[in-house]
Structure formats: C-alpha cells, structure tokens
Amino acid sequence: ILPIVSQILKDFKDDRIELFSTKDVIKKHIGHYIKDTSPASNSINANYGMFLKENTDNLGIIEVRKKVNIVDDHGGSTSSSEWAFLNAEQRTNPSI
C-alpha cells in the first residue's frame, strides 16, 4: 500500500494540494468514501488513517487536525484526520 499512497500524495503535490484528509486519500485510492460503522479496530477507514500515522516519516506528512467533521459520499456524517506535507526543513529537523 505504501507505493500506492506515495503516488497519491505525489499527485496531490502536483495538483498543489497542501492540506488533505484521510478521506481524500481513501477516495483517490478506491474511488469513493463511505462511512464505516465498524468498531475502529475493524474499520477500513480507521486502519487507513492508522497507516498514514504510522508512515508519516516515509510519506513526508504530518497530522495537523484530528476528528475533523466531514460527510461521506452518501451524506453521512463522520470524521477524518487532516494532513499536511512537511517541507524539506521539517523533514530534516523534526523539532520544527
């Protein structure tokens, strides 16, 4: 999944998207986003978010907001994390 997500993030950068949500990444990956009613431990959406969080260094991203209210493709209310790209200085000096 890392190569797929890396390409999605490259596409976001190419499109000059600076902030994006877990929803945005999932939607770009599979073509849609639907609220997952499973417990977080079984939720595909939550596990995708955990993947992003566990790979922030590899992906060059940082979580800037948690539990942002969003709407899925069917109008259902849910939440998602919001992410931003680290700049070169932040990547080499994480204390910034």
C-alpha positions as CSV (number, residue, x, y, z in Angstrom):
1,I,0.0,0.0,0.0
2,L,2.9,2.4,0.6
3,P,3.7,2.8,-3.1
4,I,0.1,3.5,-3.9
5,V,-0.3,6.1,-1.1
6,S,3.1,7.6,-2.1
7,Q,1.8,8.1,-5.7
8,I,-1.5,9.6,-4.4
9,L,0.4,12.1,-2.3
10,K,2.7,12.9,-5.3
11,D,-0.5,13.6,-7.3
12,F,-1.7,15.9,-4.5
13,K,1.6,17.8,-4.6
14,D,1.5,18.0,-8.3
15,D,-2.0,19.5,-8.0
16,R,-0.7,21.9,-5.3
17,I,-3.0,20.4,-2.7
18,E,-1.4,21.4,0.6
19,L,-4.0,20.0,3.1
20,F,-5.8,16.8,2.7
21,S,-7.9,14.4,4.8
22,T,-7.7,10.7,5.2
23,K,-11.0,10.7,3.3
24,D,-9.3,12.4,0.4
25,V,-6.6,9.7,0.2
26,I,-9.1,6.8,0.5
27,K,-11.3,8.4,-2.2
28,K,-8.4,8.8,-4.5
29,H,-7.3,5.2,-3.9
30,I,-10.6,3.4,-4.3
31,G,-12.8,6.0,-6.0
32,H,-15.3,6.6,-3.2
33,Y,-15.6,7.2,0.6
34,I,-18.3,5.7,2.7
35,K,-18.7,6.0,6.5
36,D,-17.6,2.8,8.2
37,T,-19.8,1.7,11.0
38,S,-17.4,-1.0,12.3
39,P,-15.6,-0.6,15.5
40,A,-12.3,1.3,15.0
41,S,-10.3,-1.9,15.3
42,N,-12.1,-3.4,12.3
43,S,-12.7,-0.2,10.4
44,I,-11.0,0.0,7.0
45,N,-11.2,3.8,7.2
46,A,-9.7,3.9,10.7
47,N,-7.0,1.4,9.7
48,Y,-6.1,3.6,6.7
49,G,-5.7,6.6,9.0
50,M,-3.5,4.5,11.3
51,F,-1.4,3.5,8.3
52,L,-0.9,7.2,7.4
53,K,0.0,8.0,11.0
54,E,2.5,5.1,11.2
55,N,4.1,6.2,8.0
56,T,4.4,9.9,8.4
57,D,8.2,9.9,8.1
58,N,8.1,7.7,5.0
59,L,5.4,9.8,3.4
60,G,6.7,13.2,4.5
61,I,3.4,14.2,6.1
62,I,2.1,15.4,9.5
63,E,-1.3,15.1,11.1
64,V,-2.5,18.7,11.7
65,R,-6.0,18.1,13.0
66,K,-7.9,15.1,14.3
67,K,-11.6,14.3,14.2
68,V,-12.5,16.9,11.6
69,N,-16.2,16.7,10.8
70,I,-16.8,15.5,7.2
71,V,-19.5,14.0,5.1
72,D,-19.2,10.7,3.2
73,D,-20.3,10.2,-0.4
74,H,-23.8,9.4,0.7
75,G,-24.2,12.4,3.0
76,G,-23.4,10.5,6.2
77,S,-21.6,12.5,9.0
78,T,-18.3,11.1,10.2
79,S,-14.8,12.4,11.0
80,S,-11.4,12.3,9.5
81,S,-7.9,13.5,10.2
82,E,-6.4,16.4,8.2
83,W,-2.8,16.1,7.0
84,A,-0.2,18.4,5.5
85,F,3.1,17.9,3.7
86,L,6.3,18.5,5.6
87,N,8.7,20.9,4.0
88,A,12.3,19.9,3.4
89,E,13.5,21.7,6.6
90,Q,10.9,19.9,8.7
91,R,11.8,16.6,7.3
92,T,15.5,17.0,8.3
93,N,14.8,18.8,11.6
94,P,11.7,17.2,13.2
95,S,11.7,19.7,16.1
96,I,10.5,22.5,13.8
